[in-house]
Amino acid sequence: MPVPLRRTARPFVLLVAGAALSACAVSTTGGTSASGAAGGGMMGGGGSSSGGGMMGGSAARGPSSTCAVPTTLTTPVVTVTASDMGMMARSDATAPLGARMTLDASPTTVRAGRVTLLLQNAGWRVHELVVLPLAEGQDVGSRESGADGKVDEADSVGEASADCAAGSGEGVASGSAGWVTLTLAPGRYELVCNLENHYADGMQVELDVAG
């Protein structure tokens, strides 16, 4: 997947899933923010949260974002923070196996139905978010990577890989965000970054959807 050029921030207005947009904040009509606070139909959770906002809690975060993201949504929001460690000098190169990379989600449990997944890229590399169902007894991180350094995503139920926009695209740039609104059935899901070697380097986290 090609690495997009970093865009120059500029004001704009975009409608996504009935949402008005504004810079660097997310809240729902039920009072849930992108930092994962409970409310608006969300259940508790988020033990693996790296903190609120684009700057999260990562020691190796990328530059702060000027990307406009939804400020009002009619769905609960799960904030997924992508981080990578000590990679600024090679941000445009393929991630080596053994690199330190993480995905954190907050909250980690939501109710079934419409949910918005907001990917915030607090790292230096391009990242994406792909939502894969977990089979009964299947562990997070147990998928085998192919020769291309990626896992099979044929059963994906959706992804956020558009830079500063909703849905699929060419990847979310450092300091930027992307999002997707899905209808999720009860079950266990694995949220992954499926760029080359990113899954094997630790970019996966579980999301539980309660009935």
N, C-alpha and C positions, 0 to 999 in steps of 0.2 A: 504494500500500500504506500503510495508516495507521500512524502511529508509536505503538508501545505505551507505556503509562505505565511509568516506572521502578519496579520493585517494591521493597518493603522486604525486605532480606535476612532470611531466617529459616532455621533448620536444617530439613532434610528429607532423606528417603531416597528414591531413585528407582532402579529397575532398568532398565538399557538394555543390550541385547545381552549379557545375563548379567553386567553390570558392577556392582560396588558403587560407590557414589558418596561423595565427600568433597570438601571445599572446595579449589579452586584448584590442583590438581595432577593430572597425567595420567601414568600409566606402564602399560606392558604386561607381561604375564607373561613375555615374552622380554627384558625389560629396556629397552625403548624408551620414552623420555619424550616429552612434548609439545614439548620443545625441539628434537627432531629428532635425538637421538643415535642412532647406528647400533645395530642389534640387533633381535631378535625378528622376523626375516624382512625387515627393511628393508635396502635397498641404500644406498650412500653418496649424497650429493647435498646439496641445500639451500643452494646458493650464494647464493640470494636471501633466505635466512632473516633475519628481523629480530630474532632472539634468542629465548631461552626465556622461558616464563611469560607471564602475562597482560599484564605491563607491557612486554614485548618490548623493542625498541630505538627506538621511535618518539619523535621530539621533540614530537609533538602528541598523545600518547596520552590516552585518557580516564581516568577514575578506576579504581583497582584493583578487581578483581572479588571479590565474595563469593559468586558463583554456584557451585553444586556441579556438578562435572563428573566424568566417569568416572576412577577411580583404578586400576582393573584391567580390562584388556581382553584378549581372546584374539586380537586383530588388530593388525597394525602401525598406527601412528597418524601421519597427516600433519597437522601444525599449520599452519593458515592464519591469518595475522594481518592484520586490516583496520585501516588507518590513514587519517586525514584531517587536513589541516593547517589550523590557524587558523580553525576553524569553530564554536567553542564557542557564540558568540553567536547563531548561526543553525542550531543543531542540529536544530530541528524544521521547517526550511524545505527546499524542493527544492534540491538541490545545483546550483549554477550550472555551466555549461560552462566549462572552464578551471580548475576547482578542483584542488588537489593531493590526490589520493587514491591509495592503493596497496593491493594484496594481495601478501603474501609467503608462500611455502610452504616448509616444512622437514620432511622432505627433499623434493626435487623429482623423485625417481625411486623407485619401489617395484616389487615383484614383483606379477604378476597374482594375483588372488584377492580375498579379503576384506580390506578396508581401511577404517579409520575416519578420516574427515576432521573435524577439530576446528576450528571457526571461533572465534577469539578477537577480540573487538571492542575494539581499543586506541584507537579514535577517539572522536569526540564525536557522530557521527551513527549512526542505525540502519543496519546492514549485513546482508547475507545472502551465502550461498555456493551457487552453482549450478554443476553439473558438466556440461560440454558436450564431446562428442567433437570432435577436430580432424581434418579430412579431410587426405589426403595433399597436402603442399605448402601447406597453409593456415597462415598465420602467426597467432600470438597477437596480439590487438588489432586484427585486420583485419575484424571483423564490423561491419556497418552498423547504426546505431541507427535505430529508427523514430521516428515523430512523438511517441511517448510517451517518448522518451529511453531506450528499452530495446532489447536485441537479441532476436532470435528464439530462444526456448528450447524449441521443440517437440521437439527431440531430446535434451533433458536426461536424464541417467541418474540424477539424484538431487539433493537440495539439503539444506542445513542452514540453516534460517531460523526455527527455533523458539527463543524466548528461554529459555535455561537448560534446554533439553530437546532430544530427538532429532527429526530429520526436518523437515518443512515447517511454517511458521507465519507470523506477521506481521512477522518481522524480529528480529534480535538487537540488543538495546539496548547503548548505550555501557557499557563495562566488564563486559559479560556474555559468554556463550559459547553455542554451539549445535553440534550434531554429527550426523553421519549415518554409518552403516556400509553399505558397498556392496560388491558383487562386481564388480571391474573387469577387463575383458579387456585383453590387450596392446594398446598403442596410445598415442596422444598425446591429452591432454585439456586443455581450457582451463577453469580455475577462475575464475569471474567473480562480481562483485556486480552483480545486474541490477535494482537500483532506479534510478529516473529519473536519467539522466546519469552514473551511477557508472561504467559500463563506459567511456564516452567520456572520462571524467576519469582513467582509468588503472587501474581495479580489475579487472585480469586477470593471470593467471600460468599457466604451463604445468606440467602434471604428466605425467611419462612413466611408463608402466606396461610393464615388461619381461616377456617370456614366460618 
